[in-house]
Amino acid sequence: MEKKQNIFILAVVVILMITLIGFFKPYLGKFPSFESVPLITHLHFVAFSCWFVILIWQPILIRQKKYETHRKVGRLTYLLVPILVSTIIGIVYHQLSFFVPGESNESVYINMLGGSLSGTSFVIYYVLAILNTKNTRWHVAFIIASSLVLLNPGLSRMVALMSDKETGLLAMITTPFIVLLFILLYEKFRLKKDILKSPYALIFLLFMMELFVFASIADSKFWRSFIENLAENY
């Protein structure tokens, strides 16, 4: 059990570090003036940081057998998650400030759709984690899924800094599937578990559904008209 907790903590720390590296140039690198950084970005960073502090703290509390404190800290997410989701919505909406009538605005369409789907997925995985608090395996699996959602933007930016935006986008799309596939193979061959009954198999399918929705809507006239109407009233 302690080994699994250490792996979980290490995974969360890696996700956090990747995200901080990815957002160093557009956010942290502007310290202390934070010129042209909107308030919603600051709020998102604080909420995001609190989320990962809780993720690291929780398994430590379990290891120390402080179960009541573990439950109380978990309840803090009932307040934190709505704040975090609100900041995601705010950041997505702020993309409209980059909309230029008559231009292609491709990045605005893509970023707003990606952000909207990510926010929705995060809520779904969080709710599923809460509904499975008495089933540790499923609870942890959905917490990992929600963290993978938060990883994607920072990962995309980090890879883009080292290569280009297209490679960053590819990394963002493929990484969750690679991580989930690795876990499924580990469960199958090391733990001898039925992967068809694994929560990670369900999460893999949900990520596939999100990718399908993204591919179906990204170039649609409906989505572009929707964004254009929002931009007119921004």
N, C-alpha and C positions, 0 to 999 in steps of 0.2 A: 504493500500500500504506500509506504514512504517513497519507494522508487517512482511510482506513478505520480505522486504529488510533486516530486522533484522535476520530473519530465514536464508536467503541466506548468509549473512555475517557470521553467526554462523557456518553454514555448511562448508563454505570455510575454516574458522579457524580450525574446527575439522579435515578436510582433511589434512590441512597443518601440524597440530600437529602430526597426525598419521604418516604422511610421514617422518617428522623429527625424530620421535622416531624410526621408522623402519630403518632409515639410520644413526642412531647415531653410532652404532658399526662399520660399514664398512666405514663411512666417517667422520662425525662430531667428533666422539670419537678419531680420529687421529690428531686433532688439537693440537699444531700448526705446527708440522712437516709434517703431511699428507704423511707419508712414504708410498711408493709404490702406491700412488694414481695418476692415469694419469691425464694429463691436461684436457682431454675431460670431466672428472667427475666434475672438478671445473667449467668449462663452463656450464655444464648441471645444476649444482646447482644454479648458478647465474641466468640463464635463467628461471629455474623453480621458483625461488624465485620472480623474476620480474612478472611472470605470476600471481602468487597468490596475490602479492601486488596490481596489476591492478584489479583483481577480487574483492578484498575488497574495493578498492578505488572507483570503478565505481558506486555502489549503493549509496555510501555516497555523491557523486557528484550529483546524481539524487535527493536525499533528499534535498540537498542544492539548487536545481534548477539551477545548473551550467551545463546546457545542452550542451553548446558549448565546454566547457572543457571536458565533458564526451565523446563527439564525437572525440576530439583530442586525448585523452588518448586511446580510442578504436583503433584509427588509428596506435598507436604505436605497436599494436599487428601484424600489417602487416610486421613489421621488426622483432619483437620478435619471432613470431611463426616459421619462417624459421630457425632462430638460434636454437630454442628449438628442432625442428625436426632434424636438423643437428647433434645436440649433442646426440639425441636418436640413430640416425644411427651410430654415432661414438662409443657409448657405446655398442651397439649390435655387431659392428664389433670387438671391443676390446675383446669380449668373445672368439675370436679365439686364444688369447694368452694362454687360459686355455686348448686348444685342445692338447691331447697327443696321437700320433699315436699308434694304438694297444690296447688302453684302450677303455672303453665303451663310455666315453664322453657324457653320457646321459644329464648331466646338460647343456652342451654347446648346444646341439640340441634343448633342451626345452627352454632355456633362449633366444636363438637367434630367435626362432620362436615366442615366446611370445612377445619379444621386437619389432619384425618386425610388428606383427599384431597390437600391441598397438599403435605404431607410426602411422600406416595407419589409424586406427580408430580415433586417435586424430585429424589428418588432416581432415578426413571426417566430424567429428562433428564441427570442427572449421569453415570449409567452409560453412556448412549448417547454422551455427549461423550467419555468415556474410551475407549470402543470405537472412536471415530472420530478419535483423535489424529493419525493420518497423513493424514486428509482435513480440511484446514484449514476449508473452507467448512462442512462438517457439524459439525465440532467446535465452532466458534464459534457456530453456530446453536443447538446444544443448551445451550451455556453461557448464551446470551441467554435461552433458554426457562427455564432454572433460575432465572435472575435475575428474570424476570417473575413467577415463582411467589413469590419472596421479596418482590417489590414490593407485591403485592396487599394484605396486611394493613395496611401503612403508608399506602398510597394510600386505602384505604377509610376509615381513621380521619381522614386529612387532609381528605378531602372532607366527611366527616360533621361535622367541626369547623366547616367553612364553611357547611354546609347542614343536612343531617339524615342519619340512619342509612340510610334507604332510598336516598338519592342516593349515599351512600358505597358501598353494596352494588352499585348499578348501575355505578358507576365501576370497581369491582373486577372485575366480570364482563366489562364491555365493553372495557376498556383493552388487555388482551393481544390481543384479536382486532383492534382498531384498529391496534396496532403491527405485528402480523404481516401484516395486509392491506396496510399501507403498504409494508412490505419486499417483499412479493410483487409489488405494482404497480411498485415501483422496479426490481426484477429483470426484470420483463416488458418494460417500456417503455424503461428506460434501459440496462440491461445485455443486453437481448435474450435472456434465458434462458428455458428452458421451465419454467414454474412448477409443472407437474405432476411434475417431477423435482426440485423444490426441497425442501430439508429443512424450510423454513418452511411448506410446504403440509402436510407430515406433522405438524408441531407444531400447526398450526391445527386439524387433525382431532383430535389428542390433547386439546387444550383443549376442543373440542366434546364429546368423549367424557366428559371430567371433568365438564363442565356437565350433561350428560345423566344421569350417575350421581348427581350432587348432587340434581338435580330429582326423580329417581326414588326416592331413599332418604330425603330430608329429612323427609317427612311419613309415612313408613312406620311401621307398628306394630312391625315388627322392630327398627328403629333406636331407637325410643323405649323399647322394652322392654329393649334392650341397655344403653342409658344408665342407665335406672332400676336395673337389676341392678348396674351398676358403682357407682352412687351409694350403694346399700345397703351396699356393702363398702368405701366410701371412708374 
